[in-house]
Amino acid sequence: MRVSNGHVGHQTIQSIDFLRAIACLMVVYCHVIGRPLIIFNETWLPATLVNDFILLPLNVIQRFGFLGVAVFFLISGFIVTHTGINESRFSFAIKRIFRIYPALIASVALVLVLIPITEQYGIINEGIGHGYSNAFLAMLGMDAGFTKRPLMSVSWTLSLELFFYAMVLIILPLLKSRPVVAMLSILLFSAAMTSTMGLPYHPGRMAAHFAAFMPLFVIGMAVYFCWSGKVRLLYTAMILAAIWIVMIIGFTSAKPAYMEPLNSYPTQVFYATVIFLGALWIYSRKEFAKNAIITFLSNISYSLYLLHLPISSAITLSLHDKIGYVASITISLIASFSVSYAIYRLVERPGQVIGRRIIAKTTSVMPAFVQRRTVE
């Protein structure tokens, strides 16, 4: 079932849940299973088989890490476009704020608690955080862009998400009326920001770095508009070709290391696109029963994404010498999933409810003509 009449069919929702679960597991594998092996210079047969028969032959970099992130970006482009074209700027902004920040603030607070505990073991590690001075920026999702050693190691992706949300907020009316023009506007901005890196008036490498990743979100947008029947397949193909060109320009200009054969980000984006389209197509072709594990992983994916690295780092590095690699990562996985579920139930979901109530209450006191403009 495709997207139709502004509503996402339950099969499409199931495919997005599946994609969130897969992307989350990829990132967790990178940091919780693959990363400690490198730190402790150990081998583990399952990880060795994955490395020898999947990662190396397919040139999947960072032990699935960036591939999972790329899938998340495509999901974000798809979902944000669907919700955005049915919302006002006010409701769009409120929903994004209460979707991102409650869980983020709770996660930062937890990391601040973990720091003194891990310092007792003499552990200084990127997955745990450094000092308290970055806490405020971390709670805003901006420490990766403005500090050399961010408190939350995954927060660079949040900075990109927020950058994308800001762009969507600016072009929201255009996105509703002229989706092709809106997507091309983002691509033109990305190309302009990255291709002019050498000019003296350029705003900086950080801005260019953010802009270089915007084509990934536009892939999700283009897929949504084609999947919903709002943009023809021919135009979608042309936009995808433009996305690829702009992405190559962006990575080459802003971060040439991303174009190296053994560190190819475009290759991961291609794999992510295949996975994304494959999941949408498979779920549209066959009715699947709701899977409790996939739903669970999808629900906690955001909290787990934020917390798995600091929690697993603290536990694995503290317990490895005492109980070994397998036992320590098993405990760290149990702890990461448990805490993430608690954050989801106690913080993330209530935060989203508060956001919806603010929108409903604000809309209810608006004059009738303003309400119409807010909904349109």
GUDRENKE-787145 format. One record per residue (C-alpha): z, x negated, y negated. Coordinates in Angstrom, 2 decimals. Each point is the difference from the previous one (the first is absolute). Last residue first. Layout:
BEGIN
<mise <Z, X, Y>>
...
//
This chain:
BEGIN
<mise <4.95, 3.41, -24.66>>
<mise <3.67, 0.57, 0.85>>
<mise <1.35, -1.53, -3.20>>
<mise <-2.65, 1.69, -2.14>>
<mise <0.94, 3.38, 1.43>>
<mise <3.67, -0.68, -0.55>>
<mise <-0.72, -0.93, -3.62>>
<mise <-1.72, 3.35, -0.55>>
<mise <2.94, 1.87, 1.54>>
<mise <2.66, -1.72, -2.14>>
<mise <2.01, -2.57, 1.92>>
<mise <3.47, 0.83, 1.33>>
<mise <-1.13, 0.43, 3.62>>
<mise <-2.07, -3.19, -0.06>>
<mise <3.02, -2.17, -0.77>>
<mise <2.07, 1.65, 2.73>>
<mise <-2.74, -0.32, 2.61>>
<mise <-0.77, -3.63, -0.89>>
<mise <3.68, -0.96, -0.05>>
<mise <0.52, 1.81, 3.31>>
<mise <-2.89, -1.89, 1.59>>
<mise <1.47, -3.33, -1.11>>
<mise <3.45, 0.93, 1.29>>
<mise <-1.50, 0.86, 3.40>>
<mise <-1.78, -3.37, 0.09>>
<mise <3.28, -1.77, -0.69>>
<mise <1.76, 1.98, 2.71>>
<mise <-2.66, -1.21, 2.49>>
<mise <0.28, -3.68, -0.96>>
<mise <3.75, -0.33, -0.39>>
<mise <2.06, 1.38, 2.87>>
<mise <-2.66, 0.76, 2.61>>
<mise <-2.40, -2.87, -0.72>>
<mise <2.78, -2.47, -0.75>>
<mise <1.68, 0.89, 3.30>>
<mise <-3.29, -0.33, 1.86>>
<mise <-0.54, -3.42, -1.55>>
<mise <3.50, -1.08, 0.98>>
<mise <-0.59, 0.97, 3.62>>
<mise <-3.50, -1.49, 0.22>>
<mise <1.10, -3.32, -1.49>>
<mise <3.19, -0.17, 2.08>>
<mise <-1.82, 0.66, 3.27>>
<mise <-2.67, -2.54, -0.95>>
<mise <2.61, -2.62, -0.95>>
<mise <1.86, 0.53, 3.27>>
<mise <-3.20, -0.50, 1.98>>
<mise <-0.92, -2.98, -2.19>>
<mise <3.33, -1.67, 0.86>>
<mise <-0.20, 0.75, 3.73>>
<mise <-3.55, -1.35, 0.32>>
<mise <0.63, -3.18, -2.04>>
<mise <3.30, -1.24, 1.42>>
<mise <3.61, 1.21, 0.09>>
<mise <1.99, -2.52, -2.06>>
<mise <-2.67, -2.15, -1.66>>
<mise <-2.03, 3.09, -0.90>>
<mise <2.89, 2.03, -1.38>>
<mise <0.05, -0.79, -3.72>>
<mise <-3.71, -0.68, -0.43>>
<mise <-0.92, 3.11, 1.93>>
<mise <2.51, 2.28, -1.70>>
<mise <-0.58, -0.99, -3.64>>
<mise <-3.74, -0.38, 0.41>>
<mise <-0.30, 3.30, 1.86>>
<mise <1.85, 1.86, -2.74>>
<mise <-1.88, -1.67, -2.88>>
<mise <-3.39, 0.50, 1.71>>
<mise <0.42, 3.51, 1.37>>
<mise <1.26, 1.52, -3.25>>
<mise <-2.92, 0.87, -2.26>>
<mise <-2.53, 0.81, 2.71>>
<mise <2.66, 1.90, 1.94>>
<mise <0.74, 2.15, -3.04>>
<mise <-3.70, 0.74, -0.47>>
<mise <-0.76, 0.54, 3.70>>
<mise <3.01, 2.24, 0.66>>
<mise <-1.96, 3.26, 0.17>>
<mise <-3.07, -1.55, 1.62>>
<mise <2.08, -1.68, 2.69>>
<mise <1.78, 3.26, 0.81>>
<mise <-3.23, 2.00, 0.02>>
<mise <-1.64, -2.55, 2.30>>
<mise <3.01, 0.09, 2.36>>
<mise <0.17, 3.81, 0.00>>
<mise <-3.66, 0.44, 0.85>>
<mise <-1.55, 3.30, -1.07>>
<mise <-2.51, 1.13, 2.60>>
<mise <-3.50, -1.25, -0.64>>
<mise <-3.05, 2.18, -0.62>>
<mise <-3.16, -2.03, 0.32>>
<mise <-2.97, -0.87, -2.19>>
<mise <1.70, -0.11, -3.39>>
<mise <2.79, -2.19, 1.39>>
<mise <-2.54, -2.50, 1.31>>
<mise <-1.97, -0.05, -3.26>>
<mise <2.99, -0.50, -2.29>>
<mise <1.43, -2.71, 2.28>>
<mise <-3.32, -1.83, 0.21>>
<mise <-0.52, 0.15, -3.76>>
<mise <3.35, -1.70, -0.61>>
<mise <-0.32, -2.52, 2.82>>
<mise <-3.52, -0.94, -1.13>>
<mise <1.17, -0.27, -3.62>>
<mise <2.96, -2.18, 1.01>>
<mise <-2.29, -2.30, 2.01>>
<mise <-2.31, -0.38, -3.01>>
<mise <2.98, -0.63, -2.29>>
<mise <1.23, -2.68, 2.42>>
<mise <-3.39, -1.73, -0.11>>
<mise <0.00, 0.22, -3.80>>
<mise <3.39, -1.81, 0.00>>
<mise <-1.41, -3.04, 1.78>>
<mise <2.61, -2.66, 0.64>>
<mise <-1.76, -2.06, 2.70>>
<mise <-3.38, 0.34, -1.70>>
<mise <1.35, -0.60, -3.52>>
<mise <-0.55, 2.96, -2.31>>
<mise <3.64, 0.78, -0.73>>
<mise <0.50, -3.61, -1.11>>
<mise <-2.39, 0.72, -2.89>>
<mise <2.66, 2.19, -1.68>>
<mise <-1.01, 1.52, -3.33>>
<mise <-3.69, -0.86, -0.11>>
<mise <-1.04, 0.07, 3.65>>
<mise <2.40, 2.86, 0.77>>
<mise <-1.34, 2.10, -2.85>>
<mise <-3.70, -0.72, 0.52>>
<mise <0.30, 0.78, 3.71>>
<mise <1.88, 3.21, -0.79>>
<mise <-2.57, 1.01, -2.61>>
<mise <-2.84, -0.43, 2.50>>
<mise <1.85, 1.89, 2.74>>
<mise <0.92, 2.84, -2.32>>
<mise <-3.59, 0.28, -1.19>>
<mise <-1.17, 0.38, 3.61>>
<mise <2.72, 2.60, 0.57>>
<mise <-1.19, 1.84, -3.11>>
<mise <-3.59, 0.04, 1.27>>
<mise <1.14, 1.31, 3.39>>
<mise <2.06, 2.70, -1.74>>
<mise <-3.00, 1.02, -2.07>>
<mise <-2.07, 0.43, 3.16>>
<mise <2.82, 1.86, 1.76>>
<mise <0.19, 2.56, -2.77>>
<mise <3.16, 0.35, -2.07>>
<mise <2.33, 3.03, 0.04>>
<mise <-0.45, 0.62, 3.73>>
<mise <3.69, -0.57, 0.72>>
<mise <-0.75, -2.99, 2.23>>
<mise <-2.34, -1.45, -2.64>>
<mise <2.57, 0.33, -2.78>>
<mise <2.77, -1.32, 2.22>>
<mise <-2.04, -2.96, 1.29>>
<mise <-0.85, -0.98, -3.57>>
<mise <3.65, 0.11, -1.06>>
<mise <1.13, -2.04, 3.00>>
<mise <-2.65, -2.62, -0.77>>
<mise <1.10, 0.16, -3.65>>
<mise <3.44, -1.22, 1.07>>
<mise <-1.53, -3.14, 1.47>>
<mise <-2.15, -0.46, -3.10>>
<mise <3.21, -0.33, -2.09>>
<mise <1.04, -3.27, 1.68>>
<mise <-1.77, -2.33, -2.43>>
<mise <1.53, 1.89, -2.94>>
<mise <3.52, -1.10, 0.97>>
<mise <-1.08, -3.65, 0.24>>
<mise <-1.85, 0.27, -3.31>>
<mise <3.14, 1.34, -1.68>>
<mise <2.05, -2.84, 1.49>>
<mise <-2.59, -2.60, -0.98>>
<mise <0.19, 0.82, -3.67>>
<mise <-1.01, 2.20, -2.91>>
<mise <-3.41, -1.72, -0.39>>
<mise <-0.66, -1.10, -3.58>>
<mise <-0.87, -3.59, 0.90>>
<mise <-2.68, 0.97, 2.55>>
<mise <0.22, -1.58, 3.46>>
<mise <1.30, 3.09, 1.77>>
<mise <-2.87, 2.17, -1.24>>
<mise <-1.18, 1.09, 3.45>>
<mise <3.43, 1.33, 0.98>>
<mise <0.83, 2.40, -2.81>>
<mise <-3.56, 1.20, -0.49>>
<mise <-0.59, 0.59, 3.70>>
<mise <3.25, 1.95, 0.36>>
<mise <-0.73, 2.09, -3.09>>
<mise <-3.51, 0.72, 1.28>>
<mise <1.44, 1.01, 3.38>>
<mise <2.54, 2.34, -1.59>>
<mise <-2.73, 1.58, -2.14>>
<mise <-2.27, 0.33, 3.05>>
<mise <2.68, 2.08, 1.70>>
<mise <0.34, 2.29, -3.01>>
<mise <-3.76, 0.33, -0.42>>
<mise <-0.35, 1.07, 3.63>>
<mise <2.91, 2.43, -0.34>>
<mise <-1.40, 1.80, -3.06>>
<mise <2.11, 3.11, -0.67>>
<mise <3.32, -0.62, 1.73>>
<mise <-0.07, -3.80, -0.16>>
<mise <-1.04, 0.21, -3.65>>
<mise <3.12, 2.03, -0.80>>
<mise <2.12, -2.53, 1.94>>
<mise <-1.44, -3.12, -1.66>>
<mise <3.23, -1.27, -1.56>>
<mise <2.32, 1.19, 2.78>>
<mise <-2.32, -1.51, 2.60>>
<mise <0.19, -3.37, -1.78>>
<mise <3.78, 0.18, -0.19>>
<mise <0.21, 0.89, 3.68>>
<mise <-2.14, -3.03, 0.86>>
<mise <2.27, -2.37, -1.93>>
<mise <3.02, 1.62, 1.67>>
<mise <-1.55, -0.59, 3.42>>
<mise <-0.83, -3.61, -0.90>>
<mise <3.57, -0.65, -1.12>>
<mise <1.20, 1.62, 3.22>>
<mise <-2.17, -2.45, 1.96>>
<mise <1.64, -2.94, -1.75>>
<mise <3.34, 1.56, 0.97>>
<mise <-0.28, -1.18, 3.58>>
<mise <2.24, -3.05, -0.55>>
<mise <2.71, 2.00, -1.74>>
<mise <2.12, -2.28, -2.22>>
<mise <-3.08, -1.67, -1.39>>
<mise <-0.21, -3.80, -0.35>>
<mise <-2.39, -0.92, -2.82>>
<mise <0.82, 3.04, -2.11>>
<mise <-2.16, 2.38, -2.04>>
<mise <-2.49, 1.52, 2.42>>
<mise <2.12, -0.06, 3.13>>
<mise <3.02, 1.33, -1.92>>
<mise <-1.85, 3.13, -1.10>>
<mise <1.07, 2.77, 2.34>>
<mise <2.33, 1.43, -2.63>>
<mise <3.01, -0.60, 2.26>>
<mise <-1.26, -3.55, 0.50>>
<mise <-0.17, -0.53, -3.75>>
<mise <3.65, 1.00, -0.27>>
<mise <1.04, -2.08, 3.01>>
<mise <-1.77, -3.19, -1.09>>
<mise <3.12, -1.69, -1.37>>
<mise <2.00, 0.66, 3.16>>
<mise <-0.75, -3.11, 2.02>>
<mise <-2.84, -0.70, 2.39>>
<mise <-1.18, 2.50, 2.59>>
<mise <0.41, 0.48, 3.73>>
<mise <-3.58, -0.29, 1.24>>
<mise <-0.59, -3.07, -2.15>>
<mise <2.71, -1.93, 1.83>>
<mise <3.04, -2.03, -0.88>>
<mise <2.46, 0.26, 2.86>>
<mise <3.15, -2.10, -0.19>>
<mise <1.75, 2.31, 2.43>>
<mise <2.36, 1.27, -2.70>>
<mise <-3.10, 0.45, -2.16>>
<mise <-1.08, 2.74, 2.39>>
<mise <2.95, 2.20, -0.88>>
<mise <-0.24, -0.79, -3.73>>
<mise <-3.67, 1.10, -0.04>>
<mise <0.29, 3.07, 2.24>>
<mise <1.78, 2.16, -2.59>>
<mise <-2.68, -0.72, -2.61>>
<mise <-2.60, 0.89, 2.64>>
<mise <1.70, 3.35, 0.48>>
<mise <-0.12, 0.74, -3.74>>
<mise <-3.68, -0.92, -0.05>>
<mise <-0.65, 2.43, 2.83>>
<mise <1.85, 2.83, -1.74>>
<mise <-2.01, -0.62, -3.18>>
<mise <-3.25, 0.01, 1.98>>
<mise <0.89, 3.15, 1.93>>
<mise <0.72, 1.90, -3.23>>
<mise <-2.92, -1.64, -1.87>>
<mise <-3.27, 0.69, 1.79>>
<mise <-0.31, 3.70, 0.84>>
<mise <2.12, 1.15, -2.93>>
<mise <-2.16, -1.92, -2.46>>
<mise <-3.26, 0.99, 1.71>>
<mise <0.95, 3.69, -0.04>>
<mise <1.01, -0.15, -3.67>>
<mise <-3.22, -1.76, -1.04>>
<mise <-2.30, 2.45, 1.81>>
<mise <1.99, 2.97, -1.29>>
<mise <-0.38, -1.17, -3.60>>
<mise <-3.65, -1.04, 0.31>>
<mise <-0.79, 3.43, 1.36>>
<mise <-0.60, 0.50, 3.67>>
<mise <-2.67, 1.09, 2.49>>
<mise <-2.35, -2.95, -0.58>>
<mise <2.96, -2.34, 0.34>>
<mise <1.23, 1.23, 3.37>>
<mise <-3.27, -0.69, 1.81>>
<mise <-0.66, -3.20, -1.93>>
<mise <3.50, -1.29, 0.67>>
<mise <-0.46, 0.71, 3.70>>
<mise <-3.29, -1.86, 0.48>>
<mise <0.72, -2.97, -2.26>>
<mise <3.47, -0.36, 1.51>>
<mise <-1.35, 0.11, 3.55>>
<mise <-2.50, -2.74, -0.90>>
<mise <2.80, -2.11, -1.47>>
<mise <2.16, 0.50, 3.11>>
<mise <-2.89, -1.10, 2.22>>
<mise <-0.34, -3.15, -2.12>>
<mise <3.73, -0.72, 0.37>>
<mise <-0.27, 0.26, 3.78>>
<mise <-2.96, -2.39, 0.02>>
<mise <1.98, -2.29, -2.33>>
<mise <2.76, -0.47, 2.55>>
<mise <-1.94, 0.16, 3.29>>
<mise <1.35, -3.46, 1.00>>
<mise <-0.82, -1.40, -3.44>>
<mise <-3.74, -0.01, 0.69>>
<mise <-2.10, 1.93, 2.49>>
<mise <-2.85, -2.40, 0.78>>
<mise <-1.26, 2.27, 2.81>>
<mise <0.17, -2.67, 2.73>>
<mise <3.22, -1.54, -1.43>>
<mise <2.03, 3.16, -0.56>>
<mise <-0.99, 1.99, 3.06>>
<mise <-0.14, -1.98, 3.27>>
<mise <1.86, -3.23, -0.80>>
<mise <2.48, 1.38, -2.55>>
<mise <0.77, 3.19, 1.88>>
<mise <0.40, -1.98, 3.21>>
<mise <2.33, -2.49, -1.71>>
<mise <2.06, 2.84, -1.47>>
<mise <0.47, 1.52, 3.45>>
<mise <0.80, -3.44, 1.51>>
<mise <2.56, -1.17, -2.54>>
<mise <-0.25, -3.49, -1.48>>
<mise <2.45, -1.77, -2.31>>
<mise <-0.24, -2.03, -3.19>>
<mise <3.10, 1.65, -1.47>>
<mise <-1.71, 1.04, -3.23>>
<mise <-3.35, 0.64, 1.69>>
<mise <1.49, 2.23, 2.68>>
<mise <2.13, 1.67, -2.67>>
<mise <-3.20, 1.12, -1.83>>
<mise <-1.81, 1.61, 2.91>>
<mise <2.56, 2.59, 1.09>>
<mise <1.79, 1.24, -3.13>>
<mise <-2.38, -0.90, -2.82>>
<mise <-3.50, 0.45, 1.41>>
<mise <0.98, 2.59, 2.60>>
<mise <1.69, 2.07, -2.71>>
<mise <-3.17, -0.14, -2.10>>
<mise <-2.16, 1.17, 2.90>>
<mise <2.52, 2.67, 1.01>>
<mise <-0.09, 1.49, -3.52>>
<mise <-3.80, 0.09, -0.04>>
<mise <-0.08, 1.74, 3.38>>
<mise <2.61, 2.60, -1.01>>
<mise <-1.67, 0.67, -3.34>>
<mise <-3.38, 0.37, 1.74>>
<mise <1.42, 2.46, 2.54>>
<mise <1.60, 2.07, -2.76>>
<mise <-3.33, -0.03, -1.86>>
<mise <-1.77, 1.20, 3.15>>
<mise <2.56, 2.76, 0.49>>
<mise <-0.48, 1.15, -3.60>>
<mise <-3.75, 0.12, 0.61>>
<mise <0.61, 2.10, 3.10>>
<mise <2.28, 2.30, -1.99>>
<mise <-2.74, 0.67, -2.52>>
<mise <0.48, -1.34, -3.53>>
<mise <-0.46, 2.66, -2.65>>
<mise <-2.17, -0.22, -3.13>>
<mise <-2.53, 2.51, 1.27>>
<mise <-0.63, -2.06, 3.11>>
<mise <1.18, -3.32, 1.40>>
<mise <-1.51, -0.42, 3.42>>
<mise <1.03, 1.44, 3.31>>
//
